[in-house]
């Protein structure tokens, strides 16, 4: 399930920047341009993503108990 959420766009280091020719995306940790769908091993999910993952895991756990 984590792989479903594992992407730069859900990482706390992801920084979207509006440029003249559209959006640019940077990783503050790696210090280079990235894309929202890219995945790296340094992924550190945003707090809201952690909450969502925990909620989904609870739902799965509760459905297995029934």
C-alpha positions as CSV (number, residue, x, y, z in Angstrom):
1,X,0.0,0.0,0.0
2,X,2.9,2.4,0.7
3,X,4.0,2.1,-2.9
4,X,0.7,3.7,-3.9
5,X,1.6,6.9,-2.0
6,X,5.4,6.7,-2.5
7,X,6.2,9.6,-4.8
8,X,8.0,12.9,-4.7
9,X,4.7,14.8,-4.6
10,X,3.8,13.3,-1.2
11,X,7.3,13.9,0.3
12,X,8.0,16.8,2.7
13,X,11.0,17.8,0.7
14,X,9.0,18.4,-2.5
15,X,8.8,22.0,-3.6
16,X,6.6,23.1,-6.5
17,X,7.7,26.5,-8.0
18,X,5.7,28.4,-10.5
19,X,7.9,29.6,-13.4
20,X,7.2,31.6,-16.6
21,X,7.0,28.5,-18.7
22,X,4.9,26.4,-16.2
23,X,5.6,24.5,-13.0
24,X,9.0,23.3,-11.9
25,X,9.5,20.8,-9.1
26,X,12.5,20.5,-6.8
27,X,13.6,18.3,-4.0
28,X,15.0,20.5,-1.2
29,X,16.9,17.5,0.2
30,X,18.5,16.3,-3.0
31,X,18.9,19.8,-4.4
32,X,17.7,19.1,-8.0
33,X,14.7,19.1,-10.2
34,X,12.3,16.2,-10.0
35,X,8.8,15.2,-11.1
36,X,5.8,14.6,-8.9
37,X,5.6,10.9,-9.9
38,X,9.3,10.1,-9.4
39,X,10.3,7.9,-6.5
40,X,13.5,7.9,-4.4
41,X,14.6,5.8,-1.4
42,X,14.9,9.0,0.7
43,X,11.1,9.5,0.7
44,X,9.9,11.1,3.9
45,X,6.1,11.4,3.6
46,X,4.2,14.6,4.6
47,X,2.3,14.4,7.9
48,X,-1.1,14.3,6.0
49,X,0.2,11.3,4.0
50,X,1.2,9.5,7.2
51,X,-2.2,10.1,8.7
52,X,-3.9,8.8,5.5
53,X,-1.6,5.7,5.5
54,X,-2.4,5.0,9.1
55,X,-6.2,5.4,8.5
56,X,-6.0,3.0,5.5
57,X,-4.0,0.4,7.5
58,X,-6.6,0.7,10.3
59,X,-9.4,0.1,7.8
60,X,-7.6,-3.0,6.4
61,X,-6.9,-4.3,9.9
62,X,-10.6,-3.8,10.9
63,X,-11.9,-5.5,7.8
64,X,-9.6,-8.5,8.5
65,X,-11.0,-8.8,12.0
66,X,-14.6,-9.3,10.8
